[in-house]
């Protein structure tokens, strides 16, 4: 029985990246336009590609404890 190696994608398009964060594609676009999440431009006019590591860094930077809300 042959076993296939699973490829883990590092670059995600807008929809997949928004699903990864648990936000709408529009919210993700706003975060990109505000400079909070960088994109990888492969060519002029190509779809935005977003590095999973940048999404993880954004999540880590936004973490707060309940006590920080006061």
C-alpha positions in Angstrom: 0.0 0.0 0.0 1.5 3.3 -1.1 1.5 6.3 1.2 1.2 9.8 -0.3 3.0 12.6 1.4 0.6 15.4 2.3 1.7 18.9 1.1 1.0 21.7 3.6 0.4 24.9 1.8 2.2 27.9 3.2 0.6 30.6 1.0 -3.2 30.9 1.1 -5.5 32.9 -1.1 -7.9 35.5 0.5 -10.8 33.1 1.1 -8.7 30.3 2.7 -6.7 32.8 4.8 -10.0 34.4 6.1 -11.3 30.9 7.0 -8.0 30.2 8.8 -8.5 33.3 10.9 -12.2 32.8 11.3 -13.2 36.1 9.8 -14.9 37.2 6.7 -12.9 37.8 3.5 -13.8 41.5 3.8 -12.4 41.7 7.3 -9.2 40.1 6.0 -9.0 42.5 3.1 -9.4 45.4 5.6 -6.6 44.0 7.7 -4.3 43.8 4.7 -5.2 47.3 3.5 -4.4 48.6 7.0 -1.0 47.0 6.9 -1.7 44.6 9.7 -1.2 41.5 7.6 1.3 41.5 4.7 0.7 39.8 1.3 3.1 38.1 -1.1 2.7 39.7 -4.6 3.9 37.1 -7.2 3.0 39.2 -10.2 1.3 42.5 -10.9 -2.5 42.1 -10.5 -2.3 38.5 -9.2 -4.5 37.4 -6.3 -3.3 38.2 -2.8 -1.3 35.3 -1.3 -0.9 35.4 2.5 1.7 33.5 4.4 0.3 31.2 7.1 3.2 32.3 9.3 2.0 35.9 9.1 -1.5 34.8 10.1 -0.1 33.0 13.1 2.0 36.1 14.0 -1.1 38.3 13.7 -3.0 35.9 16.0 -0.2 35.9 18.6 0.1 39.7 18.5 -3.7 40.1 19.1 -3.9 37.7 22.1 -5.1 39.4 25.3 -6.0 38.1 28.7 -9.4 38.8 30.1 -7.8 41.2 32.6 -6.4 43.4 29.8 -9.9 44.3 28.8 -10.5 46.3 31.9 
